[in-house]
């Protein structure tokens, strides 16, 4: 289903948006303390620079708001509508969900943001 050449592949795996050959992050696990924001400067396969300009990933904050809302709505639907939790329990579930998934939300937001500006190039993946 998810294969190289698909934007969703790059977004969900954190791979280079141009060639999809390597991870943009020095450590793939977002829950590894101190390494959440550590990225390679360039792709070792195609040479794509990940930090296009200084402060490039500040724009990912806007994306993280939308991704956080999506996680919050999912937590609400599961807790309130499916599990029939009280309103207070539902708010606690949303809060816990957002705290626990914060590293994932940050990484997903960065992946979405860079994929808006850099597009897959099949020739770069062969190089």
C-alpha positions as CSV (number, residue, x, y, z in Angstrom):
1,X,0.0,0.0,0.0
2,X,2.6,2.6,1.1
3,X,5.4,2.5,-1.4
4,X,8.3,4.8,-2.3
5,X,7.2,7.6,-4.6
6,X,4.1,8.4,-2.5
7,X,4.1,11.6,-0.4
8,X,2.4,9.6,2.4
9,X,5.3,7.2,2.5
10,X,7.7,10.1,3.1
11,X,5.4,11.7,5.7
12,X,4.8,8.5,7.7
13,X,8.4,7.2,7.5
14,X,10.3,10.5,7.9
15,X,12.3,9.6,4.8
16,X,13.9,12.1,2.4
17,X,11.1,13.8,0.5
18,X,13.0,13.8,-2.8
19,X,14.4,10.3,-3.0
20,X,12.7,8.4,-0.1
21,X,16.0,6.5,0.5
22,X,17.1,7.5,4.0
23,X,15.6,8.9,7.2
24,X,15.8,12.7,7.6
25,X,16.4,12.1,11.3
26,X,19.6,11.1,13.1
27,X,17.5,8.8,15.4
28,X,14.3,7.4,14.0
29,X,12.6,6.9,17.4
30,X,10.9,10.2,18.3
31,X,10.7,9.1,22.0
32,X,14.5,8.9,22.3
33,X,15.3,11.8,24.8
34,X,17.3,14.7,23.3
35,X,17.1,13.6,19.7
36,X,13.6,14.6,18.7
37,X,14.8,17.6,16.6
38,X,18.1,16.2,15.4
39,X,18.1,16.0,11.6
40,X,20.8,15.3,9.1
41,X,21.9,18.4,7.2
42,X,21.6,16.6,3.8
43,X,20.4,13.4,2.4
44,X,23.4,11.1,1.9
45,X,21.8,9.6,-1.2
46,X,20.6,12.5,-3.3
47,X,22.1,15.5,-1.4
48,X,18.8,17.3,-0.7
49,X,19.2,19.9,2.1
50,X,16.6,19.5,4.7
51,X,16.9,22.9,6.3
52,X,16.0,24.9,3.3
53,X,16.5,28.2,5.0
54,X,17.1,29.3,8.6
55,X,14.1,28.8,10.8
56,X,12.4,26.8,8.0
57,X,10.7,24.4,10.4
58,X,8.9,27.2,12.3
59,X,6.2,26.8,9.7
60,X,5.7,23.2,11.0
61,X,4.2,24.8,14.1
62,X,1.1,25.7,12.1
63,X,0.9,22.1,10.8
64,X,1.3,20.7,14.3
65,X,-1.7,22.7,15.5
66,X,-3.9,20.9,12.9
67,X,-2.3,17.5,13.6
68,X,-2.8,18.0,17.3
69,X,-6.4,18.8,16.7
70,X,-6.8,15.6,14.7
71,X,-5.3,13.6,17.6
72,X,-7.5,15.4,20.1
73,X,-10.7,14.7,18.0
74,X,-9.7,11.1,17.7
75,X,-9.3,10.9,21.5
76,X,-12.6,12.6,22.0
77,X,-14.4,10.2,19.6
78,X,-12.8,7.1,21.3
79,X,-13.3,8.3,24.9
80,X,-16.7,10.0,24.8
81,X,-18.6,8.4,21.9
82,X,-17.2,4.8,21.9
83,X,-16.3,4.3,25.6
84,X,-19.1,6.5,27.0
85,X,-16.7,8.3,29.3
86,X,-17.8,11.4,31.3
87,X,-16.9,14.8,30.0
88,X,-14.1,15.2,32.6
89,X,-12.7,11.8,31.8
90,X,-12.8,12.7,28.1
91,X,-10.8,15.9,28.7
92,X,-8.3,13.9,30.7
93,X,-8.1,11.4,27.9
94,X,-7.5,14.2,25.3
95,X,-4.8,15.8,27.5
96,X,-3.0,12.4,28.1
97,X,-3.2,11.6,24.3
98,X,-1.7,15.0,23.4
99,X,1.1,14.7,25.9
100,X,2.0,11.1,25.0
101,X,1.9,11.6,21.3
102,X,3.6,15.0,21.3
103,X,6.9,13.7,19.8
104,X,5.0,11.9,17.1
105,X,2.9,15.1,16.4
106,X,6.1,17.1,16.1
107,X,7.8,14.7,13.7
108,X,4.7,14.3,11.6
109,X,4.3,18.1,11.4
110,X,7.9,18.5,10.2
111,X,7.5,15.7,7.7
112,X,4.3,17.3,6.3
113,X,5.8,20.7,6.2
114,X,8.9,19.7,4.2
115,X,6.8,17.6,1.9
116,X,4.9,20.7,0.9
117,X,8.0,22.2,-0.6
118,X,10.1,19.3,-1.8
119,X,8.6,16.8,-4.2
120,X,9.6,13.2,-5.0
121,X,12.0,12.8,-7.9
122,X,12.2,9.2,-9.4
123,X,15.6,10.1,-10.9
124,X,17.0,11.1,-7.5
125,X,16.0,7.8,-6.0
126,X,18.1,5.9,-8.6
127,X,21.3,8.0,-8.2
